[in-house]
Amino acid sequence: MAQDLSGRTVVLIGGGSGIGFQVALAAAEAGASLVLGSRNLDKLSNAATQIEQQYPAVKVQYGAVDVEDEASIGRFISDIESIDHLLVTAANYVTGSLEELSLEQAASPFVSKFWGQYNAVRHARPKLSADASIVLMSGAAGARPPGAAPAYVACNSAIEGLGRGLAVELAPVRVNVVSPGTVEGNLWANRDQAVRDAAFESYRGATVLHSLPQERDVAEVVMMLFSNRAMTGATIFPDSGYTFH
Ligand SMILES: NC(=O)c1ccc[n+]([C@@H]2O[C@H](COP(=O)([O-])OP(=O)(O)OC[C@H]3O[C@@H](n4cnc5c(N)ncnc54)[C@H](OP(=O)(O)O)[C@@H]3O)[C@@H](O)[C@H]2O)c1
């Protein structure tokens, strides 16, 4: 069934690259107007140009926002008239063991990924249309820890709980969570090759499908959650069977 998002405004914080950018392309194909946000305006400008070249009828706005700075989230959202769909893939954090990380490093996924999404939803709330939907970003490590990274694991689980809590509070606005496994895409492309190769091999071996999800696979789940009127409070794992939920 082809999705139709014509007349809808899709806000993608982190939409200049990776999973967010793939959602931007899919939403543009479905006819939505887009608002992209992140810290680097050049990156957003390039992303907007690519989308407009591919989908000339689509309106693409973009603006600077840092999800670790609540005031900047407020400024970014204040420029948007109304919001029909929201996804926040923006986050940067350190992962590691209880033993090796300082408390500040251990808190970084919460500061960036948890409170970043919480604050984005808090500022977006007055602008949400009655049939809006929000997709929160988690990560399959929350359900199946791949190694010693307890704070990162806990952060992802907390985001899944946040999704259930917000689904109750914000209804009829729908809130769901996407929890990808290790994705072959932009985030890992920017990591050291030896680390990436080892992580990819280990991940493939830990999945039922012996494969790596692609950004487009995750984007397709997000698009379904944006549109499907029966989905709320759910967490979906596009992870090649890593968590086997
Ligand atoms: N890729 C995976 O394997 C995977 C697996 C599980 C979960 N995830 C989750 O997916 C999210 C990352 O998405 P991705 O894989 O698509 O990575 P990505 O390509 O690196 O995208 C992240 C985007 O967020 C923006 N960003 C980073 N920090 C920001 C901040 N403080 N404020 C505003 N924008 C910020 C970046 O743009 P700027 O540099 O312009 O700010 C970038 O465009 C994270 O929450 C991650 O935990 C990813």
The ligand as an SDF file (V2000), in Angstrom:
LIG
                    3D

 48 52  0  0  0  0  0  0  0  0999 V2000
   23.3580    3.1630   13.0510 N   0  0  0  0  0  0  0  0  0  0  0  0
   23.2400    2.1780   13.9330 C   0  0  0  0  0  0  0  0  0  0  0  0
   23.8860    1.1150   13.8550 O   0  0  0  0  0  0  0  0  0  0  0  0
   22.2660    2.3340   15.0730 C   0  0  0  0  0  0  0  0  0  0  0  0
   21.8360    1.1980   15.7790 C   0  0  0  0  0  0  0  0  0  0  0  0
   20.9680    1.3730   16.8510 C   0  0  0  0  0  0  0  0  0  0  0  0
   20.5440    2.6390   17.2040 C   0  0  0  0  0  0  0  0  0  0  0  0
   20.9940    3.7100   16.4970 N   0  0  0  0  0  0  0  0  0  0  0  0
   20.5880    5.0370   16.9300 C   0  0  0  0  0  0  0  0  0  0  0  0
   20.3040    5.8650   15.8090 O   0  0  0  0  0  0  0  0  0  0  0  0
   20.7070    7.2010   16.1070 C   0  0  0  0  0  0  0  0  0  0  0  0
   21.7720    7.6570   15.1140 C   0  0  0  0  0  0  0  0  0  0  0  0
   21.2370    7.6680   13.8270 O   0  0  0  0  0  0  0  0  0  0  0  0
   22.0830    7.2090   12.5560 P   0  0  0  0  0  0  0  0  0  0  0  0
   22.5030    5.8180   12.7300 O   0  0  0  0  0  0  0  0  0  0  0  0
   21.2940    7.5910   11.3730 O   0  0  0  0  0  0  0  0  0  0  0  0
   23.4420    8.0930   12.6980 O   0  0  0  0  0  0  0  0  0  0  0  0
   23.9590    9.4130   11.9620 P   0  0  0  0  0  0  0  0  0  0  0  0
   23.9810    9.2380   10.4840 O   0  0  0  0  0  0  0  0  0  0  0  0
   25.2260    9.7420   12.6540 O   0  0  0  0  0  0  0  0  0  0  0  0
   22.8360   10.4950   12.2900 O   0  0  0  0  0  0  0  0  0  0  0  0
   22.7890   11.2190   13.4580 C   0  0  0  0  0  0  0  0  0  0  0  0
   22.4380   12.6640   13.0930 C   0  0  0  0  0  0  0  0  0  0  0  0
   22.2350   13.3800   14.3020 O   0  0  0  0  0  0  0  0  0  0  0  0
   22.8680   14.6430   14.2260 C   0  0  0  0  0  0  0  0  0  0  0  0
   23.3300   14.9300   15.5870 N   0  0  0  0  0  0  0  0  0  0  0  0
   24.2620   14.2890   16.3220 C   0  0  0  0  0  0  0  0  0  0  0  0
   24.3860   14.8520   17.5330 N   0  0  0  0  0  0  0  0  0  0  0  0
   23.4800   15.8650   17.5590 C   0  0  0  0  0  0  0  0  0  0  0  0
   23.1070   16.8240   18.5400 C   0  0  0  0  0  0  0  0  0  0  0  0
   23.6970   16.8650   19.7550 N   0  0  0  0  0  0  0  0  0  0  0  0
   22.1390   17.7210   18.2520 N   0  0  0  0  0  0  0  0  0  0  0  0
   21.5390   17.7030   17.0340 C   0  0  0  0  0  0  0  0  0  0  0  0
   21.8550   16.8320   16.0590 N   0  0  0  0  0  0  0  0  0  0  0  0
   22.8200   15.9270   16.3310 C   0  0  0  0  0  0  0  0  0  0  0  0
   23.9980   14.5160   13.2230 C   0  0  0  0  0  0  0  0  0  0  0  0
   24.1350   15.7120   12.4420 O   0  0  0  0  0  0  0  0  0  0  0  0
   25.0610   16.9580   12.9120 P   0  0  0  0  0  0  0  0  0  0  0  0
   26.4540   16.4400   12.9890 O   0  0  0  0  0  0  0  0  0  0  0  0
   24.8130   17.9560   11.8270 O   0  0  0  0  0  0  0  0  0  0  0  0
   24.5440   17.4300   14.2440 O   0  0  0  0  0  0  0  0  0  0  0  0
   23.5190   13.3850   12.3170 C   0  0  0  0  0  0  0  0  0  0  0  0
   22.9440   13.8860   11.1320 O   0  0  0  0  0  0  0  0  0  0  0  0
   21.2680    7.1650   17.5390 C   0  0  0  0  0  0  0  0  0  0  0  0
   20.2410    7.4520   18.4440 O   0  0  0  0  0  0  0  0  0  0  0  0
   21.7160    5.7340   17.6560 C   0  0  0  0  0  0  0  0  0  0  0  0
   21.8190    5.3150   19.0090 O   0  0  0  0  0  0  0  0  0  0  0  0
   21.8310    3.6000   15.4340 C   0  0  0  0  0  0  0  0  0  0  0  0
  1  2  1  0
  2  3  2  0
  2  4  1  0
  4  5  1  0
  4 48  2  0
  5  6  2  0
  6  7  1  0
  7  8  2  0
  8  9  1  0
  8 48  1  0
  9 10  1  0
  9 46  1  0
 10 11  1  0
 11 12  1  0
 11 44  1  0
 12 13  1  0
 13 14  1  0
 14 15  2  0
 14 16  1  0
 14 17  1  0
 17 18  1  0
 18 19  2  0
 18 20  1  0
 18 21  1  0
 21 22  1  0
 22 23  1  0
 23 24  1  0
 23 42  1  0
 24 25  1  0
 25 26  1  0
 25 36  1  0
 26 27  1  0
 26 35  1  0
 27 28  2  0
 28 29  1  0
 29 30  1  0
 29 35  2  0
 30 31  1  0
 30 32  2  0
 32 33  1  0
 33 34  2  0
 34 35  1  0
 36 37  1  0
 36 42  1  0
 37 38  1  0
 38 39  2  0
 38 40  1  0
 38 41  1  0
 42 43  1  0
 44 45  1  0
 44 46  1  0
 46 47  1  0
M  CHG  2   8   1  16  -1
M  END
$$$$
